[in-house]
């Protein structure tokens, strides 16, 4: 699953010209093949979209905060956001999804996440990208593919199509995947100070969370040009420095190259262990 190679990050909404063998065999690849042309029509010029993904307890919030601080210090306009629940409408959806003990049918769960994402993109992310900001989101489409696709064993192809329709094909320039063993991540959740305890998804079984982790790993293997995969058990300062360096290279390259293209310095994409 080691991402790497010389293919660079693409513009928001732009898909690669060719599918990898893995993408041809998976639902995610089929969805990419079917919808990449339509998605390219909705690319947003100017801004940069960075998504942080990973299982429970991966440490996304800490790394997002560190990156945002670094980028703002360097003079970049930054918007930090999250899913689900970044808007007033989204907060109501979040309550339905996470703040309940009532069972939710997998398809209903997928649709609710897509509804939150559609409103989030339309009212928060796209306007910020249009202003030329660096948008950092805690979770995006890949969480639905991993949690509702792999975790709930729904068709990844169907979930991908739903999410891409909801976002009008919006795809991050870079996805930072913080990969952590399930038992380590859930132990971190249990040890969190404050809060109201684990939410509905955090309370899922180990088997569910293992499927989610494998789902993220397969997504990263299928599109290595879009991922920076990091071992989330490494020290936080080390992770933050690696992420900052990768994002700085990406932004510098885009400034020098003009509009985002399908090329980037090869060292930007790598797995750190």
C-alpha positions in Angstrom: 0.0 0.0 0.0 3.0 2.3 -0.1 2.1 5.4 -2.0 4.9 7.0 -4.0 6.2 7.7 -7.5 6.5 10.7 -9.6 2.9 11.5 -10.3 1.9 14.7 -8.7 -1.2 16.1 -7.0 -3.9 17.2 -9.4 -6.2 20.1 -9.5 -9.3 19.9 -7.4 -11.9 17.9 -9.3 -9.3 16.6 -11.8 -8.9 12.8 -12.3 -5.9 10.9 -13.6 -5.8 10.1 -17.3 -5.4 6.4 -16.6 -6.7 4.1 -13.9 -4.3 1.9 -11.9 -4.9 -1.9 -12.0 -6.3 -1.7 -8.5 -8.8 1.0 -9.5 -10.0 -1.1 -12.4 -10.8 -3.9 -9.9 -12.5 -1.9 -7.2 -15.7 0.1 -7.0 -13.8 3.3 -6.3 -11.9 2.9 -9.5 -15.1 2.3 -11.5 -16.6 5.5 -10.0 -13.5 7.5 -10.9 -13.6 6.2 -14.5 -17.3 7.0 -14.9 -17.3 10.5 -13.4 -13.9 12.0 -13.9 -15.0 14.0 -17.0 -18.0 15.5 -15.2 -16.0 16.2 -12.1 -13.4 18.2 -14.1 -16.1 20.6 -15.1 -16.5 21.6 -11.5 -12.8 22.2 -10.7 -12.2 25.2 -8.5 -9.3 27.5 -9.5 -7.1 29.3 -7.0 -7.6 27.5 -3.7 -6.1 24.3 -2.4 -8.0 21.5 -0.6 -6.3 19.3 1.9 -8.1 16.4 3.6 -7.0 14.6 6.7 -8.2 11.0 7.0 -7.8 8.0 9.3 -9.5 5.8 11.7 -10.6 6.7 15.3 -7.8 8.1 17.5 -5.4 8.7 14.5 -4.6 12.2 15.8 -6.0 14.2 12.9 -7.1 17.2 15.0 -3.6 17.8 16.5 -2.0 17.6 13.1 -4.6 19.8 11.4 -4.0 22.5 14.1 -0.2 22.3 13.7 -0.4 22.6 9.9 -2.9 25.5 10.0 -0.7 27.4 12.5 2.4 26.8 10.3 0.6 27.9 7.1 -0.9 31.0 8.7 2.5 32.0 10.0 3.9 31.7 6.5 1.2 34.1 5.3 -1.3 31.7 3.7 -5.1 32.3 4.2 -6.3 29.1 5.8 -9.8 27.7 6.6 -10.0 24.7 8.9 -13.3 22.7 8.7 -14.6 19.2 9.4 -17.2 16.6 8.6 -19.8 16.0 9.7 -21.2 19.1 11.4 -19.4 22.2 10.2 -22.6 24.1 9.4 -25.8 24.7 11.3 -27.6 22.1 9.0 -24.6 19.8 9.4 -24.7 19.9 13.2 -28.3 18.6 13.1 -27.2 15.8 10.8 -24.3 15.1 13.1 -26.6 14.6 16.0 -28.6 12.1 14.0 -25.5 10.2 13.0 -23.3 10.2 16.0 -25.2 11.3 19.1 -27.6 8.5 19.3 -27.8 4.8 20.4 -30.5 4.1 17.8 -29.5 1.8 15.0 -29.2 3.4 11.5 -29.5 1.4 8.3 -26.2 1.5 6.4 -27.7 3.1 3.3 -29.4 5.7 5.5 -26.1 6.4 7.2 -24.4 6.9 3.8 -27.1 9.2 2.6 -26.9 11.4 5.8 -23.2 11.7 5.5 -23.6 12.7 1.8 -26.2 15.3 2.7 -23.9 16.9 5.2 -21.1 16.9 2.7 -23.1 18.4 -0.1 -24.1 21.3 2.1 -20.6 21.6 3.5 -19.0 21.8 0.1 -21.6 24.2 -1.3 -21.6 26.7 1.6 -18.1 26.4 3.1 -15.5 24.7 1.0 -16.2 26.0 -2.5 -16.6 29.6 -1.4 -13.2 29.4 0.4 -11.5 27.8 -2.6 -12.9 30.5 -4.8 -11.3 33.1 -2.5 -7.9 31.3 -3.0 -7.7 29.9 0.5 -6.0 26.7 1.7 -8.9 24.6 3.0 -8.0 21.9 5.5 -10.9 19.5 6.3 -11.0 16.8 9.0 -12.6 14.0 6.9 -14.0 14.1 3.4 -15.2 11.6 0.7 -12.7 8.9 1.7 -14.2 8.6 5.1 -17.5 7.6 3.5 -15.7 5.1 1.2 -13.9 3.6 4.2 -16.6 3.7 6.9 -19.8 3.2 4.9 -18.2 1.3 2.0 -15.6 -1.0 3.6 -16.9 -0.8 7.2 -20.6 -1.3 6.5 -19.8 -3.5 3.5 -21.9 -1.4 1.1 -20.8 -1.1 -2.6 -17.8 1.2 -2.7 -18.9 2.1 -6.2 -22.3 3.2 -5.0 -20.9 5.2 -2.1 -18.3 6.8 -4.4 -20.9 7.9 -6.9 -23.1 9.3 -4.1 -20.3 11.3 -2.6 -19.0 12.6 -5.9 -22.5 13.6 -6.9 -23.0 15.4 -3.6 -19.7 17.3 -4.0 -20.0 17.9 -7.8 -16.8 15.9 -8.2 -14.6 17.9 -5.8 -11.4 16.0 -5.0 -8.6 17.1 -2.6 -5.2 18.2 -3.9 -3.7 16.2 -1.1 -5.1 13.6 1.3 -3.0 13.0 4.5 -3.8 9.5 5.8 -2.8 9.0 9.4 -2.6 5.2 9.7 -2.9 3.8 13.2 -3.5 0.2 14.4 -7.1 -0.1 15.5 -6.4 -1.1 19.1 -4.0 1.8 19.5 -6.5 4.3 18.1 -9.4 3.1 20.1 -7.3 3.2 23.3 -6.5 6.8 22.5 -10.3 7.5 22.2 -10.9 5.8 25.6 -8.2 7.9 27.2 -9.4 11.3 25.8 -10.0 13.9 28.5 -13.4 15.5 28.7 -16.1 15.0 26.2 -19.2 12.8 26.4 -17.6 9.5 25.7 -17.3 7.6 22.4 -19.8 8.4 19.7 -21.9 5.8 17.8 -19.2 5.0 15.3 -16.4 4.9 17.9 -18.4 2.3 19.7 -18.4 -0.1 16.7 -16.7 -3.5 16.9 -13.0 -4.1 16.3 -13.9 -6.0 13.2 -15.7 -3.0 11.8 -12.8 -0.7 12.6 -10.3 -3.2 11.0 -12.4 -3.1 7.8 -12.3 0.7 7.9 -8.5 0.8 8.3 -8.1 -1.7 5.4 -10.5 0.5 3.3 -8.3 3.6 3.8 -5.2 1.6 2.9 -6.8 0.3 -0.3 -7.8 3.8 -1.3 -4.3 5.1 -0.7 -2.8 2.2 -2.7 -5.2 2.9 -5.6 -4.4 6.6 -5.9 -0.8 7.2 -4.6 -0.5 10.5 -6.3 -3.2 11.9 -4.0 -2.0 10.6 -0.7 0.6 11.2 2.0 0.4 8.1 4.2 2.0 8.4 7.7 2.5 6.1 10.6 0.4 7.8 13.2 2.2 6.1 16.1 5.3 8.3 15.4 5.9 11.4 17.6 3.5 14.2 16.9 6.3 16.7 16.3 7.8 14.4 13.7 4.5 13.9 11.9 3.8 17.7 11.9 7.2 18.4 10.4 6.7 15.9 7.6 3.2 17.2 6.8 4.4 20.8 6.8 7.3 20.0 4.5 5.1 18.1 2.1 2.4 20.8 2.0 5.0 23.6 1.6 6.6 21.8 -1.3 3.2 21.3 -2.9 2.2 25.0 -2.5 5.6 26.2 -3.7 5.4 24.0 -6.8 1.9 25.1 -7.7 3.0 28.8 -7.4 5.9 28.2 -9.7 4.1 26.0 -12.1 0.9 28.1 -12.4 -2.4 26.3 -12.5 -2.2 22.8 -10.9 -1.0 20.1 -13.3 -0.5 16.4 -13.1 3.2 16.7 -12.1 4.9 17.4 -8.8 8.3 16.8 -7.1 8.4 13.1 -6.4 9.4 13.5 -2.8 6.0 15.0 -1.9 4.3 11.7 -2.0 5.7 9.1 0.3 4.9 6.8 3.3 6.7 7.7 6.5 7.2 4.8 9.0 
